[in-house]
Amino acid sequence: MTTASRTNLLNLTPAEAESALRAFAESHGVPAYRGSQASRHLWGTAPAATFEDMTDLPKSFRALVAEHFELPRLALAAEQTSSDGTRKFLFTMHDGQAIETVAIPDGDRLTFCVSSQAGCALQCSFCATGAMGFARNLTVHEIAGQVRELAMLSPPLFATNIVFMGMGEPLMNWASVDKTLTILNDPKGFGIGARHITVSTVGWLPGIEALGARKEQFRLAISIHAPTDALRATLMPVNTKFPLAVVIDAAAAFDRRVTFEYVMLGGVNDTPAIASELAGLARRCKAFVNLIPLHPGGAMGFAPTTRENIGAFARQLRVHGVEVAIRKSRGTDIAAACGQLRVERLERRRPVAAN
């Protein structure tokens, strides 16, 4: 049987995969429970690299499953480790496209920053990923597979938290992200609590509504970066399609905690007056504001706001009753800015506009 005709088990939810494997076992005169056994090797803390590694299954059944199903891998092309413990991985896929995943330790937490697209169509002016252009959406197994591959390292890495803040706009790839969320959260998948999984978006309205319709308490982070349409449109072209007013309305309707992500750009979006305007937006949807120092590796011609001015901006927000935090800069001694490692290793592609 050709690879094209085999079923990719890693594109299925845990329930779908188990059902397919049980039905397959029964159709070949094998007890259904063998299918359930096989499905337990797909995700979790000890995922199997190949069917042959599923040693609790009869050898004949392993060979039979391998004829009809596949477990595609992501190839690790490069890895960098920062002095602060941050690790960045560059994975290549079957068509040569490359994506990045970052593992960020913080005490007893280990956060994985995962990618959802190869490149990005949105062309935010301060983002290295946007500069490289858009190649394609990732499939389910290519998104969840980033977490799976890190669990297969020696020694393995297991996430306590997941953020969709890597390459791409996750809510423009909702079909794949939707199913990936299930794999990450399902006890038969990775079993990561929904409140420990955050989806970050530039404000892609249909996706915000779709995420809000899910029953699980997944978190939403919105990249704001400016409190007015006039300024935001110069930084984020998507603001023309989804102006701030509709994004803030959607955030206010989202019945879980919302975070505003705000990259600090020196002399651009960091004045006291802008802080006051941002506070007004945050209060409307009871948002927590996360101030992000600009990573010098992905600055795209912008200057980082000074530490002193970031502190003053944060104090101004607090004066207006807004909860705020300043994100620690991580991986400053490696290519840890989003998209930076890929840009260094691969040529940039012609940008594709957002639809």
C-alpha positions in Angstrom: 0.0 0.0 0.0 1.4 3.4 -0.9 2.0 6.2 1.6 -0.7 8.3 -0.1 -3.3 5.6 0.6 -2.4 5.0 4.2 -4.3 6.9 7.0 -2.3 9.4 8.9 -3.3 8.6 12.5 -1.7 11.9 13.7 -4.2 13.9 11.8 -7.0 12.4 13.9 -8.3 13.2 17.4 -7.5 10.6 20.0 -11.1 9.4 19.8 -11.1 9.2 16.0 -7.8 7.3 16.0 -8.9 4.8 18.6 -12.1 4.2 16.8 -10.3 3.7 13.4 -7.8 1.3 15.0 -10.4 -0.7 16.8 -12.5 -1.1 13.7 -9.4 -2.0 11.7 -8.4 -4.7 14.3 -11.9 -6.3 14.3 -12.0 -6.3 10.4 -8.8 -8.3 10.4 -9.9 -10.8 13.1 -7.9 -9.2 15.9 -9.5 -8.3 19.2 -10.7 -4.6 19.2 -8.7 -3.9 22.4 -5.5 -4.2 20.3 -6.6 -1.1 18.5 -7.0 0.7 21.7 -3.5 -0.4 22.8 -2.1 1.0 19.6 -3.8 4.3 20.0 -2.2 4.8 23.4 1.2 5.1 21.7 0.2 8.1 19.5 0.5 10.9 22.0 1.1 11.3 25.8 4.4 11.0 27.6 5.9 8.2 25.5 4.8 8.4 21.9 6.1 5.8 19.6 8.3 6.8 16.7 7.2 3.9 14.6 4.7 1.1 14.8 7.5 -1.4 15.4 8.2 0.5 18.7 4.7 -0.5 20.0 6.2 -3.6 21.6 3.2 -4.5 23.7 1.4 -5.4 20.4 1.9 -8.7 18.5 4.5 -8.3 15.8 2.0 -9.5 13.2 -0.5 -6.8 14.1 2.2 -4.1 14.2 3.2 -5.1 10.6 -0.5 -5.1 9.5 -1.1 -1.7 11.0 2.0 -0.3 9.4 0.6 -1.3 6.0 -2.6 0.7 6.4 -1.6 3.6 8.7 1.3 6.1 9.0 3.0 8.1 11.8 4.8 10.9 9.9 7.7 12.7 11.6 9.0 16.2 11.5 12.7 16.4 10.8 14.8 18.4 13.3 16.9 20.6 11.1 18.5 22.9 13.8 18.4 23.5 17.5 19.7 26.4 19.6 19.9 26.8 23.3 20.1 30.1 25.1 22.0 30.8 28.3 18.7 31.3 30.0 17.6 27.8 29.1 15.3 28.7 26.2 15.6 26.2 23.4 14.6 26.8 19.8 13.9 24.1 17.3 13.7 24.3 13.5 11.7 21.5 12.0 11.4 20.7 8.3 8.4 19.0 6.7 7.8 16.6 3.8 7.8 19.4 1.2 10.9 21.2 2.6 8.9 23.9 4.4 10.3 24.8 7.8 8.7 25.8 11.1 9.9 26.9 14.5 9.1 25.7 18.0 10.4 27.3 21.2 10.6 25.6 24.7 10.7 28.2 27.5 11.5 27.1 31.0 10.2 29.2 34.0 10.5 27.5 37.4 8.3 24.4 37.3 6.7 25.5 34.1 7.8 24.6 30.6 5.9 26.5 27.8 6.0 25.4 24.2 5.5 28.1 21.6 4.1 26.3 18.6 3.7 27.4 14.9 0.5 27.0 13.0 1.5 28.1 9.5 4.7 28.0 7.4 5.3 31.8 7.2 2.6 34.3 7.7 0.4 36.4 5.3 -0.3 39.2 7.6 3.0 41.2 7.3 3.0 43.0 10.6 5.7 45.5 10.2 7.8 44.5 13.2 7.7 40.7 12.7 10.3 38.5 11.1 7.7 35.8 10.2 5.6 38.3 8.3 8.7 39.5 6.3 9.2 36.0 4.9 5.8 35.7 3.3 3.2 32.9 3.5 3.8 29.4 2.2 0.9 27.3 3.5 -1.2 26.2 6.5 0.1 23.4 8.7 -1.9 20.2 9.0 -3.0 18.8 12.4 -0.1 16.4 12.6 2.4 19.2 11.8 1.1 21.4 14.6 0.6 18.7 17.3 3.6 17.0 16.0 5.8 19.8 17.3 4.8 18.8 20.8 5.1 15.1 20.0 8.6 15.5 18.6 9.8 17.3 21.7 8.4 14.4 23.8 10.5 12.0 21.8 13.8 13.8 22.4 16.4 12.2 24.7 15.8 13.4 27.3 12.2 14.3 26.5 10.6 17.6 26.9 7.0 17.7 28.3 5.0 20.9 28.1 3.0 22.3 31.0 1.7 25.1 28.9 1.2 25.7 25.2 1.0 29.0 23.4 0.1 29.4 19.7 2.5 32.3 19.4 4.9 30.8 16.9 5.0 31.3 13.2 1.6 32.1 11.6 -1.8 33.3 12.5 -3.5 30.3 14.2 -7.1 31.5 13.7 -6.6 31.7 9.9 -5.9 27.9 10.1 -8.8 27.1 12.4 -9.7 23.7 10.9 -6.3 22.3 11.9 -5.9 24.4 15.1 -9.4 23.3 16.3 -8.5 19.6 16.1 -5.0 20.2 17.5 -6.6 21.8 20.6 -8.5 18.6 21.2 -5.3 16.5 20.9 -3.4 18.8 23.3 -6.2 18.8 25.9 -7.7 15.3 25.7 -6.5 13.0 28.5 -5.8 10.4 25.7 -3.8 13.0 23.9 -1.4 15.2 25.8 -3.8 15.9 28.7 -2.8 19.6 29.1 -5.4 21.7 30.9 -7.4 24.1 28.7 -6.5 27.0 30.9 -2.8 26.2 30.2 -3.3 26.5 26.4 -3.4 30.0 24.8 -4.3 30.9 21.3 -2.8 34.2 20.1 -4.3 36.2 17.2 -4.0 39.5 15.5 -7.8 39.8 15.9 -9.0 37.3 13.2 -12.7 37.7 14.0 -14.2 34.4 12.7 -11.6 32.5 14.6 -12.2 34.4 17.9 -15.9 33.5 17.6 -15.1 29.8 16.8 -12.7 29.5 19.8 -15.3 31.1 22.0 -17.9 28.5 20.9 -15.8 25.7 22.3 -16.8 24.5 25.8 -13.2 24.2 27.1 -11.6 27.2 28.9 -8.9 27.8 26.3 -7.3 31.2 26.7 -7.3 34.0 24.1 -4.5 36.5 23.5 -4.9 39.4 21.1 -2.0 41.2 19.5 -3.1 44.8 19.9 0.2 46.8 19.6 -1.6 50.1 19.2 -4.8 51.5 20.7 -6.0 53.5 17.7 -6.9 52.4 14.2 -4.7 55.1 12.7 -1.5 53.8 14.4 -2.4 50.1 14.4 -3.0 50.2 10.6 0.5 51.3 10.0 1.8 48.4 12.1 -0.7 45.7 11.2 -2.3 45.7 7.8 -5.0 43.3 9.1 -6.5 46.2 11.0 -8.1 47.4 7.7 -10.1 44.1 7.5 -10.9 43.9 11.2 -10.7 47.4 12.9 -10.1 47.7 16.6 -13.7 48.3 17.4 -14.9 45.0 16.2 -11.9 43.2 17.7 -12.5 44.8 21.1 -16.2 43.9 20.8 -15.3 40.3 20.2 -12.9 40.3 23.1 -15.6 41.7 25.4 -18.0 38.9 24.2 -15.4 36.2 24.9 -16.5 34.8 28.2 -13.0 33.9 29.5 -10.0 35.9 30.4 -8.4 37.8 27.5 -4.8 39.0 27.3 -3.6 41.9 25.2 -0.2 41.3 23.7 1.6 44.6 23.2 5.1 44.8 21.7 6.9 47.9 22.8 8.3 49.9 19.9 10.5 52.8 20.9 9.0 56.2 19.9 6.1 54.5 18.2 3.5 53.1 20.6 5.0 53.8 24.1 4.0 57.3 25.1 1.9 58.1 28.3 -1.0 59.3 26.1 -1.0 56.0 24.2 -0.9 54.1 27.5 -4.1 55.9 28.6 -5.9 55.0 25.4 -4.8 51.4 25.7 -6.1 51.3 29.2 -9.5 52.3 28.0 -9.6 49.4 25.6 -8.4 46.9 28.2 -11.1 48.0 30.7 -13.8 47.5 28.1 -13.1 43.7 28.0 -11.4 43.3 31.4 -8.2 42.4 29.6 -4.8 41.7 31.2 -2.0 43.5 29.3 1.2 41.8 28.6 4.0 44.3 27.6 6.6 42.6 25.4 10.1 44.1 25.0 11.0 44.0 21.3 13.4 41.2 20.5 16.4 42.8 18.9 16.8 39.8 16.5 13.4 40.4 14.9 13.2 44.2 15.2 12.7 44.8 11.5 14.1 48.3 11.8 12.3 49.3 14.9 14.1 50.4 18.1 13.1 48.6 21.4 11.5 50.8 24.1 13.9 51.4 27.0 13.4 49.4 30.2 12.6 52.7 32.0 10.0 53.7 29.5 8.4 50.2 29.6 8.2 50.6 33.4 6.6 54.0 33.1 4.1 52.7 30.5 3.1 49.8 32.9 2.6 52.2 35.8 0.4 54.4 33.6 -1.8 51.4 32.8 -2.0 50.4 36.5 -3.1 54.0 37.4 -6.1 53.4 35.1 -7.0 50.1 36.9 -5.5 47.7 34.4 -3.6 44.6 35.4 -0.3 44.5 33.6 2.9 42.4 33.4 6.2 42.9 31.6 7.3 39.8 29.8 10.8 38.7 30.4 13.1 38.8 27.4 14.1 35.2 26.6 16.6 33.8 24.2 18.2 37.1 23.4 21.5 35.4 22.6 20.0 33.0 20.0 17.7 33.5 17.0 14.6 33.4 19.3 12.6 36.1 17.7 9.6 34.5 15.9 10.7 33.4 12.4 14.3 34.5 12.9 15.9 31.1 12.8 13.9 30.1 9.7 14.9 33.4 7.9 18.5 32.7 8.7 18.4 29.1 7.3 16.0 29.5 4.4 15.5 32.1 1.7 12.5 34.4 2.1 9.4 33.8 0.0 7.3 36.3 -1.9 4.7 37.6 0.6 1.1 36.5 0.1 -1.7 38.9 1.2 -4.2 37.9 3.8 -7.6 36.9 2.5 
